Amino acid sequence: MCSRGLRVECKDSGVEIKEWWPKLSESAREWLIANNGDVVAGAVLNEIASAGGVVESGAWWIGESGPEGVYLSERATDWIEKTANREH
């Protein structure tokens, strides 16, 4: 299931986080770090889509989605936490 009303296209495979992460604005990266595990804000999700070309439902970094929005997967939230702690 894709997110509600956002410019997000759903496909079967995805662009890796390490490919789109550096293309995000600093404010989007900071938001993802500060809100790690929360529903991804629509503006941030759209920025990810722009930075990675397409946000895909089959991508490993996409977790659950529902009426409240899209969550990142547990692996993605772990990756963001490690990146925030400069472990990558």
C-alpha positions in Angstrom: 0.0 0.0 0.0 1.4 3.4 -0.9 1.1 6.6 1.1 -2.0 8.8 0.9 -2.0 11.7 -1.6 1.8 12.0 -1.9 3.7 12.1 -5.1 4.9 8.5 -4.5 5.1 5.8 -7.1 5.0 2.2 -6.0 7.0 -0.5 -7.7 8.7 -3.8 -6.8 12.3 -2.8 -6.1 13.9 0.2 -4.5 16.8 2.5 -4.4 19.1 2.0 -1.4 19.0 4.4 1.5 22.8 5.1 1.1 22.0 6.3 -2.5 19.3 8.8 -1.5 20.3 9.8 2.0 23.1 12.2 0.9 20.8 13.9 -1.6 18.3 14.9 1.1 18.4 18.4 2.6 20.0 18.7 6.0 16.6 19.5 7.5 15.1 16.3 6.1 18.0 14.2 7.4 17.7 15.9 10.8 13.9 15.2 10.8 14.4 11.5 10.0 17.0 11.2 12.8 14.9 13.1 15.4 11.7 11.2 14.4 13.2 7.8 13.7 10.5 5.2 13.9 7.6 7.6 13.5 5.4 8.0 10.4 7.4 9.8 7.8 6.2 13.3 7.2 4.7 13.8 3.7 7.2 16.5 2.8 10.1 14.3 3.8 8.7 11.3 1.9 8.3 13.5 -1.2 11.9 14.6 -0.8 13.0 11.0 -0.5 11.1 10.3 -3.7 12.8 13.2 -5.4 16.2 12.2 -4.2 15.9 8.5 -5.0 13.6 8.8 -8.0 10.9 6.6 -6.7 9.7 5.4 -3.3 8.8 1.8 -3.7 6.6 -0.4 -1.6 9.0 -3.4 -2.2 12.1 -1.5 -1.1 13.7 -2.9 2.1 13.6 0.4 3.8 9.9 0.8 3.5 8.0 -0.6 6.4 4.3 -0.6 7.2 1.9 1.9 5.6 -1.7 2.7 6.5 -4.1 5.4 7.1 -1.7 7.4 9.2 1.1 7.2 6.6 4.3 5.4 5.8 6.8 4.0 8.3 10.4 3.1 7.5 11.4 -0.6 8.2 13.2 -1.6 11.3 16.3 -2.1 9.3 16.0 1.4 7.9 15.5 3.0 11.4 18.6 1.0 12.6 20.6 2.3 9.6 19.5 5.9 10.3 20.5 5.5 14.0 23.9 4.1 13.0 24.4 6.9 10.5 23.3 9.5 13.1 26.0 8.0 15.4 28.5 8.0 12.6 28.8 4.2 12.6 28.4 4.0 8.7 
